[in-house]
């Protein structure tokens, strides 16, 4: 008898599924409108989430590369000239330096993928025509990557005998492009000048790192290094800690103000995206509620018949829920596919990068289904409540 009861229960459930499918087929226009409403809502939210995530990554990456956020200096120094957060003095400076080979141990840390740019520097106090000048031996390619705000008049030095002069240094020595300056019996051609930066760079003469090391017998030695670390998916403190372990004789400092300003900008964009998504969902739920409520009012006769032939409250709930669930599932699948296509169109416009590639995330289709089903169920709660309160005799009178 129990077995027959189970078989009857399964048979009845199958009948409910058939009734739901037939109802959706019979009301093609209303079903299409319901699916379309859900589709528009879900595709808007998922597209916004995809775009916001990719733009957030892009912004984070660009901000992380726009300036150094980690500074590496000797552990003990009492230098007089200020550069990048440390002071430079001729006497003490001679005994404080970091090995260039040690510096590149950073590339072996656990979070090495977060290290974007390493810009080493060797700072020397020297003179040109009996006037004091600060020389900075740098790797021009890495330095310009870490200082994207630099505007060079002329050209970037590409040879060891070429130099780049700061704005105030140019005026101090009345220099012009292709002029020659003599430093420690070596001649250098001024390849270009920096536009005013408002920093210590304006008073510095930039030369090739290898050339400065050779001139002052400081092979493989540097004074400090600026690092641009990508802290999008890794706390900067982790990178600092791992770097400190690799460089026990150096002081590794995170530039907190720089990092916090970057993360504030990223967080603002993220919060804005979530806010817009929430507004879209709220508006969509109200629209769906109106549509489902109107649809249920038109089905009073149908529900009355179901109640009259023995359908109880659970059966009525199952019928409505099944129809809503099927519609929302179909809308979610369409939205998942369309959202990647739309994001692929929108993202290059926002990032101004036509080579942007969107990475597929399995969570997005899951989110699409959850959002669609949740919106549909939430919108159908009151219409279902009205259906359960419907008196069959009242419904049947309208037949």
ChimeraX attribute file (.defattr): number of C-alpha atoms within 10 A of each C-alpha:
attribute: neighborCount
match mode: 1-to-1
recipient: residues
	/A:1	6
	/A:2	7
	/A:3	8
	/A:4	9
	/A:5	10
	/A:6	11
	/A:7	12
	/A:8	12
	/A:9	12
	/A:10	12
	/A:11	12
	/A:12	13
	/A:13	15
	/A:14	12
	/A:15	12
	/A:16	18
	/A:17	16
	/A:18	13
	/A:19	15
	/A:20	20
	/A:21	15
	/A:22	12
	/A:23	15
	/A:24	18
	/A:25	13
	/A:26	11
	/A:27	11
	/A:28	11
	/A:29	11
	/A:30	15
	/A:31	18
	/A:32	15
	/A:33	14
	/A:34	21
	/A:35	24
	/A:36	18
	/A:37	18
	/A:38	30
	/A:39	25
	/A:40	16
	/A:41	26
	/A:42	32
	/A:43	25
	/A:44	20
	/A:45	25
	/A:46	25
	/A:47	25
	/A:48	20
	/A:49	21
	/A:50	22
	/A:51	25
	/A:52	22
	/A:53	16
	/A:54	19
	/A:55	20
	/A:56	20
	/A:57	15
	/A:58	18
	/A:59	20
	/A:60	21
	/A:61	18
	/A:62	13
	/A:63	23
	/A:64	26
	/A:65	21
	/A:66	18
	/A:67	22
	/A:68	26
	/A:69	23
	/A:70	23
	/A:71	22
	/A:72	24
	/A:73	22
	/A:74	21
	/A:75	13
	/A:76	14
	/A:77	16
	/A:78	14
	/A:79	16
	/A:80	14
	/A:81	15
	/A:82	12
	/A:83	16
	/A:84	15
	/A:85	11
	/A:86	17
	/A:87	13
	/A:88	21
	/A:89	16
	/A:90	15
	/A:91	12
	/A:92	13
	/A:93	20
	/A:94	12
	/A:95	10
	/A:96	19
	/A:97	22
	/A:98	23
	/A:99	17
	/A:100	18
	/A:101	11
	/A:102	15
	/A:103	21
	/A:104	14
	/A:105	14
	/A:106	21
	/A:107	15
	/A:108	12
	/A:109	18
	/A:110	12
	/A:111	18
	/A:112	16
	/A:113	11
	/A:114	21
	/A:115	18
	/A:116	18
	/A:117	20
	/A:118	23
	/A:119	21
	/A:120	26
	/A:121	25
	/A:122	25
	/A:123	27
	/A:124	20
	/A:125	16
	/A:126	14
	/A:127	14
	/A:128	13
	/A:129	10
	/A:130	7
	/A:131	9
	/A:132	10
	/A:133	17
	/A:134	20
	/A:135	24
	/A:136	25
	/A:137	23
	/A:138	23
	/A:139	17
	/A:140	19
	/A:141	13
	/A:142	16
	/A:143	21
	/A:144	17
	/A:145	19
	/A:146	23
	/A:147	15
	/A:148	11
	/A:149	12
	/A:150	16
	/A:151	14
	/A:152	17
	/A:153	14
	/A:154	15
	/A:155	15
	/A:156	18
	/A:157	19
	/A:158	12
	/A:159	13
	/A:160	14
	/A:161	16
	/A:162	21
	/A:163	29
	/A:164	28
	/A:165	27
	/A:166	24
	/A:167	22
	/A:168	20
	/A:169	20
	/A:170	21
	/A:171	12
	/A:172	11
	/A:173	12
	/A:174	9
	/A:175	17
	/A:176	16
	/A:177	17
	/A:178	14
	/A:179	12
	/A:180	16
	/A:181	17
	/A:182	12
	/A:183	15
	/A:184	10
	/A:185	8
	/A:186	10
	/A:187	13
	/A:188	19
	/A:189	19
	/A:190	26
	/A:191	23
	/A:192	24
	/A:193	27
	/A:194	23
	/A:195	17
	/A:196	15
	/A:197	14
	/A:198	10
	/A:199	13
	/A:200	15
	/A:201	22
	/A:202	18
	/A:203	20
	/A:204	23
	/A:205	22
	/A:206	26
	/A:207	26
	/A:208	23
	/A:209	23
	/A:210	17
	/A:211	18
	/A:212	23
	/A:213	18
	/A:214	11
	/A:215	13
	/A:216	10
	/A:217	10
	/A:218	16
	/A:219	15
	/A:220	17
	/A:221	22
	/A:222	25
	/A:223	23
	/A:224	26
	/A:225	23
	/A:226	23
	/A:227	23
	/A:228	23
	/A:229	29
	/A:230	24
	/A:231	23
	/A:232	19
	/A:233	10
	/A:234	12
	/A:235	11
	/A:236	19
	/A:237	14
	/A:238	13
	/A:239	23
	/A:240	20
	/A:241	14
	/A:242	17
	/A:243	26
	/A:244	18
	/A:245	14
	/A:246	18
	/A:247	20
	/A:248	12
	/A:249	16
	/A:250	23
	/A:251	16
	/A:252	24
	/A:253	18
	/A:254	18
	/A:255	14
	/A:256	13
	/A:257	9
	/A:258	16
	/A:259	19
	/A:260	11
	/A:261	12
	/A:262	21
	/A:263	17
	/A:264	11
	/A:265	14
	/A:266	19
	/A:267	14
	/A:268	11
	/A:269	17
	/A:270	16
	/A:271	12
	/A:272	12
	/A:273	17
	/A:274	15
	/A:275	11
	/A:276	14
	/A:277	19
	/A:278	13
	/A:279	12
	/A:280	16
	/A:281	19
	/A:282	13
	/A:283	12
	/A:284	20
	/A:285	23
	/A:286	13
	/A:287	16
	/A:288	24
	/A:289	21
	/A:290	14
	/A:291	18
	/A:292	22
	/A:293	20
	/A:294	12
	/A:295	16
	/A:296	18
	/A:297	13
	/A:298	11
	/A:299	13
	/A:300	21
	/A:301	19
	/A:302	15
	/A:303	22
	/A:304	22
	/A:305	16
	/A:306	15
	/A:307	21
	/A:308	15
	/A:309	9
	/A:310	9
	/A:311	13
	/A:312	12
	/A:313	15
	/A:314	9
	/A:315	16
	/A:316	18
	/A:317	16
	/A:318	17
	/A:319	22
	/A:320	21
	/A:321	19
	/A:322	17
	/A:323	19
	/A:324	24
	/A:325	19
	/A:326	16
	/A:327	23
	/A:328	29
	/A:329	21
	/A:330	16
	/A:331	26
	/A:332	29
	/A:333	18
	/A:334	20
	/A:335	28
	/A:336	21
	/A:337	12
	/A:338	17
	/A:339	24
	/A:340	20
	/A:341	13
	/A:342	18
	/A:343	21
	/A:344	18
	/A:345	13
	/A:346	14
	/A:347	22
	/A:348	16
	/A:349	11
	/A:350	13
	/A:351	16
	/A:352	9
	/A:353	11
	/A:354	12
	/A:355	9
	/A:356	15
	/A:357	11
	/A:358	15
	/A:359	9
	/A:360	10
	/A:361	9
	/A:362	8
	/A:363	9
	/A:364	17
	/A:365	19
	/A:366	14
	/A:367	17
	/A:368	27
	/A:369	22
	/A:370	16
	/A:371	21
	/A:372	30
	/A:373	23
	/A:374	15
	/A:375	23
	/A:376	26
	/A:377	20
	/A:378	14
	/A:379	22
	/A:380	24
	/A:381	17
	/A:382	14
	/A:383	20
	/A:384	22
	/A:385	12
	/A:386	14
	/A:387	21
	/A:388	17
	/A:389	10
	/A:390	15
	/A:391	14
	/A:392	19
	/A:393	13
	/A:394	12
	/A:395	18
	/A:396	16
	/A:397	9
	/A:398	9
	/A:399	10
